[in-house]
Amino acid sequence: MGHFIAEEWRDLDAEYVTAKKYFVSNLGRIKSCFRDDEENCTILKGGLTDGFPRISFSVIQKEGKAKQKHVLIHHLVAKLFIPKANNEALTHVIHLDFDRKNNRVDNLKWVTREEMFAHVHKSPVAKESLKKVQEFNRQSNGHKLTVTEVIRLKKKLLDPNRKTRYKILAKQFGVSMMALQRIKTGENWGHIKVEFPEKPVIKEQDYDNKTR
């Protein structure tokens, strides 16, 4: 992918009957022309649907009425430039480099529904999302503690004069005993530090004065 490809344009009339003349290129560009003037065309910017570039145009219905249609550009490129070899199971089009805006023909591929889901799970975005979910579950064990709650809990856990049992603290803060132990040891929420006020140091002279 990324190597030089000579741009080739194909007529969209093969797929839709449109009011204007539309052409799709193997580089993922779309242009429109008036049917009586195909020399003066306009490259269309289109819009986005969930990050996928799309194009909107009027389709002529059987009764002659025009209806607005929105189509994803990578679907158009695949339909016009990538043969499916009569395989009905190939119903989805993927971006090989995971870039939804790269609609070059060499970056697209027809796949089955199962292959599409497998490909999505390999994407950098999906991996990053999974990492965040795993980190959240590791830290909170299913319960989302706020930073303030963590500080309060840590102060109770690390208080040398603590009298409240772990079981009561776990119930009070809505976490499991295992999560409580991980918070205490710093495995979870280790970046949150708590400090206790230092005990006053009694000088020997002060002690003597107090004992007189």
C-alpha positions, -999 to +999 in steps of 0.1 A: +000+000+000+011+036-006+028+029-039+019+049-070-014+041-087-026+058-118-060+073-111-088+057-129-124+070-129-155+048-133-191+058-139-215+055-109-244+049-133-235+012-131-248+012-095-273+041-093-294+062-116-286+097-106-297+132-116-261+143-122-232+123-135-210+109-108-176+092-111-156+073-085-118+069-087-096+040-075-079+066-052-112+071-033-122+105-049-156+114-062-165+139-088-198+151-102-207+166-136-237+178-155-248+151-179-244+175-209-210+187-198-187+159-186-156+181-192-163+204-163-166+183-131-163+191-094-144+171-069-167+165-040-156+167-003-185+147+011-191+142+048-183+117+075-204+089+091-186+074+122-153+086+107-160+070+073-161+094+043-195+094+026-211+110-004-247+121-008-266+124-041-301+122-056-312+089-069-340+087-095-367+064-085-388+043-109-417+068-106-393+095-116-390+111-082-356+120-067-345+106-034-315+116-014-290+087-008-260+085+015-233+060+006-199+053+022-171+060-003-151+028+005-182+008-004-184+025-038-147+020-045-149-017-036-181-022-057-166-006-088-130-018-086-127-050-065-143-082-079-160-104-053-157-136-073-194-144-068-189-151-032-221-140-014-204-143+020-182-113+013-205-086+025-182-061+043-153-039+032-124-033+055-095-008+055-063-028+057-043-001+074-073+007+098-074+043+084-111+050+076-102+079+054-078+060+032-101+048+005-075+038-021-084+006-038-052-011-026-062-004+010-097-021+007-108-057+008-140-076+007-144-099+037-171-119+056-188-105+086-167-127+109-135-115+092-146-079+096-151-082+134-117-100+137-101-071+118-117-045+139-104-061+171-069-058+158-071-021+152-050+003+173-082+020+185-097-013+197-065-023+214-062+010+232-098+008+243-093-028+256-062-016+275-082+012+292-110-012+302-085-037+316-068-010+336-101+003+349-111-032+360-077-038+375-078-006+395-115-005+406-124-042+404-158-033+390-164-003+412-154+032+401-139+050+431-132+087+429-098+100+438-113+115+469-128+082+479-094+065+474-076+090+496-102+085+523-100+047+521-062+047+521-061+069+552-084+044+569-064+014+557-030+028+566-040+044+599-020+026+627-049+032+651-075+018+627-103+000+645-127-006+616-124-041+601-115-047+565-149-063+558-168-032+570-145-009+549-150-030+518-188-027+522-186+010+530-167+018+498-184-008+476-152-029+468-142-065+473-118-077+499-093-084+472-096-049+458-091-035+493-059-055+497-046-043+463-053-007+473-035-011+506-004-027+490-004-001+462-011-026+434-042-006+426-042+032+428-006+032+437-001+067+422-024+081+449-002+089+480-016+098+514+004+114+543-003+113+580+007+143+602+040+136+620+037+130+657+053+159+677+087+151+690+090+158+727+123+172+737+140+160+768+138+194+784+101+196+777+096+161+791+114+171+823+093+202+827+061+182+823+071+156+848+079+181+876 
